[in-house]
Amino acid sequence: MTISPPNSDVVTSAEGWNERLEALDGHLLQSWQWGAFRERHGWKAERIAWPAYGQPRAMAQVLFRFRGPVSIGYIPRGPAFADGDTEAVTELLAEIDRVAKKNRALYLMVETNEPLPLSGTFRDHGFVKGSVAIQPERTVQVPLLDDDQLLKQMHEKTRYSVRLAKRREVVIETPDDLDAGIDAFYGLLSDTSNRNEFAIRPREYYADFLSEFGDHARLLLARHEGQLAAAVIAARFGREAMYMYGASSTEHRGHGAAFLLQFEAMRWARDAGSEVYDLWGIPAQDPEKRGGDGKAEGTKGDHWSGLYRFKTGFGGEIVRFPTPIERRYHPFLSAGVRRITGQHE
């Protein structure tokens, strides 16, 4: 009898992991680079594949954050698995439990990219409904077609804004000096966070992201008459590309710069081989329109109306992700950790 070699290359090398993850149509947040990036910022990444020998049929990258001697676990947009492979997912979950216990996890949050191929209820398989979503509950995914079709599938006002930016000679550039580009991006991000009242990470967070993803990420800057107007960081993995981080100038953000910036990010991703561009998050429910003018509210704090209008303007499909679920290994201790530390990301 021939015994297949162990799949250690899958769980111990970036190339092996990403190659098999792409074959299973896995998400960027399950990529080796994302795990390495999060390890720079307080997490421990454990990569699990089943079966242990031969070609893996299910995979999960589990992130652990330690609170003293115990940890909390998190699987963002995973696991990845072959369509309908119930056996593989069931066996993988058993391996995940083993690794979680090894890391003294109190509970494990799971935000899948697609429904798990399991029959019955969550509780039948050791899950309960998650207490909160960490990743966006909905997003907009745009097919990456040729330039004419990209424009055609946009809403009229979005298409107008892209063309307006071109007429007003907004310039999109990839900075030659990456450090200077990150400084420019972070300055805009600070401006945006003050204007829209949301928290941001330290500069090093965005620099580390670009460092880990290398050629699979792109920082784009938009300038109008030499003034920095907007910036975006996009990344790609497998068939999908994603809008990860963005910012705009309070003073110079007009002229359609942000719209042209996303159009160019889509073109970059398409030319690099991506098929879909994920605009990364819209509100869980469509925002209400205000007043008789039919206009939605702007984006500020937890109110994402302006962001919703901006992202849905590019066309594509609104996608809702499955409900977050959890495995609670020590329910009473888990509740205490949540009260003391709050939810995490």
LODOGU-614567 format. One record per residue (C-alpha): residue in one letter; x, y, z. Coordinates in steps of 0.05 Angstrom, whole numbers, plus 32768, in hexadecimal, padded with zeros to 4 digits. Layout:
! residues N
AXYZ ...
***
This chain:
! residues 345
M800080008000 T801A80457FED I801880798024 S801480C1800F P804A80EF802A P8037811D8064 N801E81628051 S80508185807E D806481B28044 V801D81CE8046 V801F81E4808F T806981F88092 S8075821F8052 A8053825D8037 E805682427FF0 G803781FF8001 W8001821D802D N7FEC82527FFB E7FED82237FC0 R7FBD81F27FE0 L7F93822A7FFE E7F8982487FB9 A7F7582047F9E L7F3E82037FD4 D7F2A824A7FC2 G7F3F82638006 H7F3B82AB801E L7F7382DE8025 L7F6982DD8071 Q7F7D82948070 S7FBC82A18048 W800182958065 Q801182DF805E W7FD582F48087 G7FEA82C680BF A803182DF80BD F8017832780BD R7FEB831B80F9 E802582FA811E R8048833D811B H800E835A8142 G8002832E817D W7FE582ED8160 K7FFF82A78158 A7FEE82838117 E7FE182378116 R7FD6821780D2 I7FAF81D680CF A7FA181A88094 W7F7A8167808E P7F8A8131807D A7FD08130809B Y7FE981088060 G7FE081148016 Q7FB9814E7FF8 P7F938178802D R7F48817C8023 A7F3C81AF805A M7F6881E58078 A7F64821A80AE Q7F92825080C7 V7F81825D8110 L7F99829C8132 F7FA3829C817D R7FA982D881AA F7FC282C981F0 R7FA782E98230 G7FD982D28264 P7FDA82858265 V7F9B827E823A S7F88829381F4 I7F4E82A381C6 G7F4D82858180 Y7F3482A1813F I7F2A828680F9 P7F1D82C080C9 R7EFA82AC8088 G7F0A8263808F P7F128229808F A7F1D82198045 F7F0281D7802B A7EED81B37FEC D7EA481BD7FDA G7E7681918003 D7EAE816C8026 T7E8C815E8069 E7EBF812A807F A7EFA81588075 V7EDA8191809B T7EC5816380D4 E7F0B814780DB L7F2A818B80D5 L7EFF81A5810E A7F18816E813A E7F608183812A I7F4E81CC8137 D7F3381B9817C R7F748194818B V7F9E81D08178 A7F708200819D K7F7781D781DD K7FC281D481D4 N7FC1822081D3 R7F9382228210 A7F5C824681E9 L7F1E825A8210 Y7EF6826181D1 L7EFE82628185 M7EDB82948157 V7ECE827D8110 E7EB982AB80D7 T7EB2827F809B N7EB682968053 E7E7F8266803F P7E5082378065 L7E7081F98083 P7E5781B98062 L7E39819E80A2 S7DF3818480AD G7DC8819480E9 T7DD181D08117 F7E0F81F5812F R7E0781D48173 D7E08818F8154 H7E50819D8141 G7E6781C18180 F7E598209816A V7E2F82418185 K7E1E82828162 G7E5582B58168 S7E4C82F28194 V7E6583258161 A7E818329811B I7ECA833F8115 Q7ECC834180C9 P7E96836580A1 E7E55833E809B R7E4A83558053 T7E76836C801B V7E7483807FD1 Q7E9883547F9F V7EA583707F5A P7EB583437F1D L7EF7835A7EFF L7EE483647EB6 D7F05838D7E7F D7F0783D97E89 D7EC783E77E62 Q7EA083B27E88 L7EBC83C97ECB L7EA0840E7EBC K7E5F83F47EA0 Q7E4E83CC7EDE M7E57840A7F0B H7E1D84367F20 E7E1784747EF6 K7E3284A47F2B T7E6E84787F3A R7E7F84727EF0 Y7E7884BD7EE9 S7EA884C87F24 V7EDD84997F06 R7ED984BF7EC4 L7ED985037EE8 A7F1A84F17F0B K7F3A84E17EC8 R7F2285227EA9 R7F3D85497EE4 E7F8085247EDC V7F8185007F1E V7FC184D77F1E I7FC584917F3C E800B847B7F50 T802F84437F72 P806584637F9D D80AD84517F8B D80C2845F7FD3 L809584317FFB D80A6844F803F A809484948026 G805484778007 I80418458804A D804D849A806D A801F84BC803A F7FEA84878043 Y7FED848A808E G7FE684D6808E L7FA784D08064 L7F8D84988090 S7F9684C380CE D7F6F84FA80AB T7F3884CA8098 S7F3384AC80DE N7F2B84F180FD R7EF6850580CB N7ECE84C580CE E7EDB84B38117 F7EF9846E8115 A7F3884508133 I7F75843D810A R7FB384128116 P7FFA842B811E R8021843A80DE E804983FA80E5 Y800A83D080DE Y800083E78095 A804B83E38086 D804D839C80A0 F801183898075 L803383A28036 S80748380804A E8053833C8055 F8029833C8015 G806083597FE9 D804D83567F9F H8008833D7FB2 A7FF783817FD0 R7FF683C67FB2 L7FF6840C7FD0 L7FD7843F7FA0 L7FD6848A7FAA A7FA984BC7F87 R7FC085047F7B H7F9D85407F5F E7FCA85797F48 G8001855B7F72 Q7FD885587FB2 L7FCC85147FD2 A7F8185067FCF A7F7784BD7FE0 A7F9B847A7FEA V7F8A84317FEB I7FAD83F07FFE A7F9383B37FD8 A7FAA836B7FDA R7F9C832C7FB3 F7F9A82E17FC1 G7F8382AB7F93 R7F4982C27F68 E7F3682FC7F95 A7F5383417FA2 M7F3E836D7FDC Y7F3B83B57FEF M7F5D83B28032 Y7F6983F9804A G7F58843E802F A7F5D84888040 S7F4D84CC8023 S7F5F8515802E T7F2B8542804D E7F44857C8024 H7F53855B7FE1 R7F26851E7FDE G7EF885397FA7 H7F0085327F5C G7EED84E87F5D A7F3284D27F76 A7F19849A7FA3 F7EEE847D7F6B L7F27847C7F39 L7F54845F7F6E Q7F2784227F77 F7F20841B7F2B E7F6C84187F25 A7F7183E77F5F M7F4083BA7F3A R7F6983BF7EFA W7FA983AD7F20 A7F8883707F3F R7F69835A7EFD D7FAB83607ED7 A7FCD83387F0E G7F9C82FE7F05 S7F63830C7F36 E7F1B83007F21 V7EF583247F58 Y7F0183637F80 D7EE583647FC7 L7ED683AA7FE1 W7EDB83908029 G7E9E839E8051 I7E5D83C38050 P7E2983CA8088 A7E04838A809C Q7DC383AC8087 D7DB683DF8050 P7DB784258070 E7D77844E8070 K7D75848A8043 R7D6784CD8063 G7D3B85078051 G7D188515800F D7D59851D7FE7 G7D6584D27FE8 K7DAC84DA8000 A7DCC84AB8033 E7DF184C3806F G7E3D84C9806D T7E6D8498808C K7E7F84A880D5 G7E8F847A810F D7E60843E810B H7E35845E80D5 W7E4C84418093 S7E18845F8065 G7E4A8486803B L7E7784498036 Y7E3D841E8020 R7E2A844F7FE9 F7E7384547FD2 K7E7F84097FCE T7E3E83F27FB1 G7E4784267F7A F7E7B83FA7F59 G7E4683C57F49 G7E54837C7F54 E7E3183507F86 I7E21835B7FD0 V7E37831D7FF6 R7E23830B803D F7E5282DE8064 P7E3A82A58092 T7E2A82B580DA P7E6782B48108 I7E6B82758134 E7E9382618171 R7EAE82248194 R7EAF823281DF Y7EE082058204 H7ED682278248 P7E94824E8244 F7E9882708288 L7EE082858281 S7ED1829D823A A7E9C82CC8253 G7ECC82E98286 V7F0282F68253 R7ED0831A8226 R7EBA8348825F I7F0183588272 T7F228361822E G7EE9836D81FE Q7EE5834E81B9 H7F25834A8191 E7F428350814C 
***
